[in-house]
Amino acid sequence: MKTSFLLFAGILSSALAFGACDATVTNLNANANANANAPLTSQASPTATPTPRYTEEQAKEERERAKANKETVGQSLEDAWIHTKIVAKLIGNTQTPERKINVDVVDGKVTLRGTVDTAEAKTEAARIAKETDGVKSVVDQLKVAPAAKAKAKT
C-alpha cells in the first residue's frame, strides 16, 4: 500500500511539475526567431480571395450586368468577384464616375476603358483597380475629357 501511494504521489508531482512548466514562452520565442530569420524576398502572388458567399450564380449575374455595360468578365469565379469589387469601389468613391468607366477583367488582368472628367479621376480609378485583391495587372485606357460646361445665360 505504501509503495502504491508513493508511486501515485510521484506521478502526481510529475504531472503538476509538467503543468506548471512555462514552455509556451520558449515556444513563442522559437517561433518569433524562426519568423525573424525567414527571407523577406518571398511574397505571395496576387490571387483573388473569393468570399464563401459569392456563388457561381452571382458570378453569372455579374457577367450579364457587365455584358449589358459592354464590359468583359472572364469565366472564372475570381474574375467576376474582382469585377464586382472594383465596380463597388468605383461607385463608392466620389472622385470616380463609375458608370463612365468600363471595367474588363480576364484572368485577373483589369482593363479600364472610358472617359473621365479629370486626370485625378483617371489616377484614382487606376489606383482602386491596382489595390483590389486578386488583380494581377491593370491596363489604363481611360481618356480625360473635361465635361462641357453649361452655356452661360445671355
Long-range contacts (C-beta under 8 A, 24 or more apart in sequence): 46-108, 46-133, 46-134, 46-135, 46-136, 47-78, 47-108, 47-134, 48-78, 48-79, 48-81, 48-82, 48-108, 48-133, 48-134, 49-133, 49-134, 50-77, 50-78, 50-81, 51-81, 54-80, 54-81, 54-84, 58-84, 66-103, 69-99, 69-102, 70-102, 71-102, 71-103, 71-104, 72-104, 72-105, 72-106, 72-111, 73-104, 73-105, 73-106, 74-105, 74-106, 74-107, 76-107, 78-108, 78-134, 79-105, 79-106, 79-107, 79-108, 80-105, 81-134, 82-108, 82-110, 82-132, 82-133, 82-134, 82-135, 85-132, 85-133, 85-134, 86-110, 86-128, 86-129, 86-132, 86-135, 89-128, 89-132, 90-125, 90-128, 93-124, 93-128, 95-120, 95-121, 95-124, 96-121, 96-124, 96-125, 96-128, 97-121, 101-125, 101-142, 103-129, 107-136, 108-134, 108-135, 108-136, 108-137, 109-135, 109-136, 109-137, 109-138, 109-139, 110-135, 110-137, 110-138, 110-139, 111-138, 111-139, 111-141, 112-138, 112-139, 112-140, 112-141, 112-142, 113-141, 113-142, 114-142, 114-143, 115-142, 115-143, 115-144, 115-145, 116-142, 116-143, 116-144, 116-145, 117-144, 117-145, 117-146, 117-147, 118-144, 118-146, 119-144
